[in-house]
Amino acid sequence: MSETFTVVAAATGRRYAVREAGPDDERGIQALFEASTEYFEAATGLPPGPADVQSLYYGLPPGADRQDKRILVATGEDPGGGGPSVAGLVDLVLRFPAPDACSVGLFLVHPSLWGTSLGAGLAAGLLERAAGSGIRRVTATVPAGWERGRRFLSSLSFTLTDSPARAAHTGNRRTGPREPAVHKAELVLSCP
């Protein structure tokens, strides 16, 4: 999943390049996080902070291999087209929790682009590439009460747990006192 690919937001026709994040994307990622306060408050109980971008690079579930971590960004292909420089972000770990699995830690689309189908296009492109590379199962979580996330995962045919659970650790850090329980989600991919 290191090659660049293009997705189209169906509602606007705007094209976005999806690629691995680089050092020049840090400001755009920070701006995306700051615009996504509603999500961060639902997920952590707090607004995003300056250290959240750096934490993104270090967050890794126990037992995962750092070489399998990927941070992907979606950026507008027309720099003069307006809109945020980083329109979306996906944090994932390949080959986790099993060799034929992939775990998504964060899937975020800029709130100004909600309803444009950028998220659906991004997810479809990633799932197609995952299935083509031999991944058979994708796991994710969604904070209890974040209905937008539950609806999105359901629209992609993920199966969500009925009862959310609160874990002592989130990735490689202790779960914060304001963080809600999360629903686990899983999607089994069909072979190409």
HUWOPE-V801919 format. One record per pair of residues at least 6 apart in sequence whose ideal C-beta (glycine too) atoms are under 7 Angstrom apart, sorted by the first residue. I is the first residue (numbers start at 1). J is the second residue. D is the distance in Angstrom with one decimal. If there is no record, write none. Layout:
BEGIN
i,j,d
I,J,D
I,J,D
END
This chain:
BEGIN
i,j,d
1,70,5.8
1,94,7.0
1,129,5.6
2,20,5.8
4,17,5.6
4,18,6.6
4,19,4.2
5,18,5.3
5,125,5.6
6,15,5.5
6,16,6.8
6,17,5.9
6,77,6.9
7,16,5.2
7,18,5.9
7,74,6.7
7,118,6.9
7,121,3.8
7,122,5.2
7,125,5.0
8,15,5.4
8,121,5.8
9,16,6.9
9,113,6.6
9,116,4.0
9,117,5.4
9,118,4.1
9,121,6.3
10,117,4.1
10,121,6.7
11,115,6.5
11,116,4.3
11,117,5.3
12,116,5.1
14,76,6.5
14,81,6.6
15,77,4.4
16,74,4.3
16,75,6.3
16,76,5.9
16,77,6.4
16,87,5.7
16,118,6.5
17,75,5.5
17,77,5.3
18,72,5.7
18,74,5.0
18,122,6.4
18,125,6.4
19,72,6.7
19,73,6.6
20,70,6.4
20,71,6.8
20,72,6.0
21,29,6.8
21,71,4.4
21,72,6.6
21,73,4.7
25,73,5.3
25,86,5.9
26,53,5.9
28,84,6.9
28,85,3.8
28,86,3.4
29,53,5.2
29,73,7.0
29,86,5.4
29,89,6.2
30,53,5.2
31,84,6.2
31,85,6.9
31,86,6.8
32,84,6.3
32,86,4.8
32,89,6.0
32,108,6.4
32,110,5.6
33,40,6.9
33,48,4.0
33,52,5.5
33,53,6.5
34,48,6.0
35,84,7.0
35,110,5.8
35,111,5.6
36,48,6.8
36,108,5.8
36,111,6.1
37,47,4.7
37,48,6.5
38,111,6.8
39,108,6.5
40,46,6.7
40,47,5.7
40,48,4.5
41,47,6.0
42,143,5.0
42,145,6.2
42,146,4.5
43,143,4.7
43,146,7.0
43,179,6.9
44,176,5.9
44,178,6.4
44,179,5.3
45,176,6.5
45,178,2.4
45,179,5.7
46,178,6.1
56,71,6.3
56,91,5.9
57,71,6.8
59,105,6.3
59,171,4.2
59,172,6.3
60,66,6.1
60,69,6.0
60,93,6.8
60,171,6.1
60,172,5.2
61,93,6.5
61,96,6.3
61,103,6.5
61,171,5.4
61,172,6.9
62,172,6.3
64,93,4.9
64,96,4.5
68,93,5.3
68,94,4.2
68,95,5.0
68,96,6.3
69,93,5.4
70,92,5.3
70,94,6.6
71,89,7.0
71,91,5.3
72,89,6.9
72,90,4.5
73,86,5.0
73,88,7.0
73,89,5.5
74,87,4.8
74,88,3.7
74,118,6.9
74,122,5.7
75,85,6.3
75,86,6.0
75,87,6.4
76,83,5.5
76,87,6.2
83,112,7.0
84,110,4.6
84,112,6.7
87,109,6.8
87,110,5.1
87,113,5.7
87,118,6.3
88,108,6.4
88,109,4.5
88,110,6.7
88,118,6.1
88,119,7.0
88,122,5.5
89,106,6.6
89,108,4.9
90,104,6.6
90,107,5.3
90,122,7.0
90,126,6.5
91,105,4.2
91,106,4.1
92,102,5.8
92,103,6.5
92,104,4.9
92,105,6.6
93,103,4.7
93,105,6.9
94,102,5.5
95,101,6.9
96,103,4.7
97,103,6.4
97,139,6.8
100,134,6.2
100,135,6.1
100,136,4.4
100,137,6.5
101,135,6.5
101,137,4.4
101,139,6.5
102,130,5.5
102,135,4.8
102,138,5.0
103,139,4.9
104,138,6.5
104,140,4.3
105,171,6.6
109,118,5.4
109,119,4.5
119,152,6.3
123,156,5.6
127,138,6.9
127,189,6.6
130,138,6.3
130,189,6.4
131,189,4.4
131,190,7.0
131,192,5.5
132,192,5.5
135,189,6.3
136,188,6.5
136,189,5.5
137,186,6.4
137,188,5.6
137,189,6.9
138,187,4.6
138,189,6.7
139,184,6.9
139,185,6.8
139,186,5.3
140,153,6.5
140,158,6.8
140,185,4.6
141,182,4.1
141,183,6.6
141,184,5.6
141,185,6.6
142,149,3.9
142,150,5.5
142,153,6.0
142,182,6.3
142,183,5.1
142,185,6.2
143,149,6.9
143,180,5.0
143,182,5.5
144,164,3.8
144,180,4.7
144,181,4.7
144,182,6.5
144,183,6.4
145,180,6.1
150,160,6.4
150,183,6.8
153,160,6.1
153,185,4.8
154,160,6.8
156,187,6.5
157,187,6.1
158,185,4.2
158,186,6.4
158,187,4.6
159,185,6.7
159,186,5.4
160,183,4.7
160,185,4.8
161,183,5.1
161,184,4.8
164,181,3.6
164,182,5.6
164,183,4.9
165,181,5.5
165,182,6.8
166,175,6.8
166,181,4.0
167,175,5.8
168,174,6.8
168,175,6.1
169,175,6.1
170,179,6.8
END
